[in-house]
Amino acid sequence: MEVKPLISPSELASLSQESVVVIDTRVAEEYAVSHIPGAVNLREMFTYLATSTPEGLAELRSQFVELLSAVGICGTERIVIYEDALNTGYGQSCRGYFLLKYFGCPSVSVLHGGYQAWLAAGLPTTTEVPVIENKVFTVSIDSSMMVTTAQMLQVLDNPAIIKLDVRDADEWRGESSSPYGVDFCPRKGRIPGAVWIEWYQMMELNSEIPMFRSTDEIMAMCQEVGITPDSTVYIYCFKGSRASNTLIALKEAGIKDVRNYFASWNEWSRDASLPIEIGEPSDRKIPASV
C-alpha cells in the first residue's frame, strides 16, 4: 500500500502500535531520554556513508538488510520515521525514508515536524525500549530513485535534466567542503551546471515547529531555477540527507521525476577526474528568497 510521504503526529497516534513500526533516527542518548512509544532506534539511517559504485551499493544493501532485520522489519510493514526537528538533523529522517523506498518498502512516511511536533501535540512519550523480534528484511531495489556518479556525469551537458544542489551557501560557493568541516573533503565546489536552492528554504523556519512550506511556495522557488512539475531533477548535497529532505518537498509539491544522487559531494569531490565549479555562477539564477 502506497502512502503519502508525510504523516502528522495525530495521524501517527491514531495508528495502532501493532500495525506500524516507528524508527527514531536520533542519537542513542536522546532516544534513551524519551521517545515515541514503541519506537526503535536506528541511527545508521543517518550515519552510514555509501558510495554509488556497484560494490558500494551492494555493501549498502547488505548492511541495511542486517540492520533492518535486527530491529524487526521485513519490509512490508507500515513504517514511520522521525528525527528531532526537520531543520536540525540535516534531513536524517528523510534520508531514512529515501533508503527504505529505494529498498522497496511500499508504506513509508516521515513524521512531519519530527519529535518536536509530537511533543508540541502533547502526545505520550516513554523511556521503555521495546522487545524486538528479529525478522528477515526482503529487498526489492527501486533503482529509479537513485542517481550514481556515473549517471550524474553522463547528464552534465543535458539541460533537460536539472542538477539541483541543496547544500548550505558556503558549500555551494566552494568555501567549505561539507557540514563536517571546511576541509573534510579533498575538494570544494559544486557539480558543473547545477542550480541551487538551499535546503532550509523548503521549510517554514519562523514557525514554532519547522514544517515544509506550501506547495505554491515550493513551486515558486523551483520555477525560479527552471524546475517545473514535468522536470527531471537530480538532487544532491553531501551524503544524501538534505537531498532526501528536498526530494520529499518536491514530490509533495507535485514534481513527478525527482531522484537522489545519494553519494553526493562526499563521492564526487574525492575523484579528481570529475569536474567542479567554484564561486558565484554568473549565468544561473537562484531563488530571490535566498
Summary of the structure (lengths in Angstrom):
residues: 290
radius of gyration: 18.5
end to end distance: 37.4
largest distance: 56.6
contacts: 943
relative contact order: 0.16
helix: 34%
strand: 16%
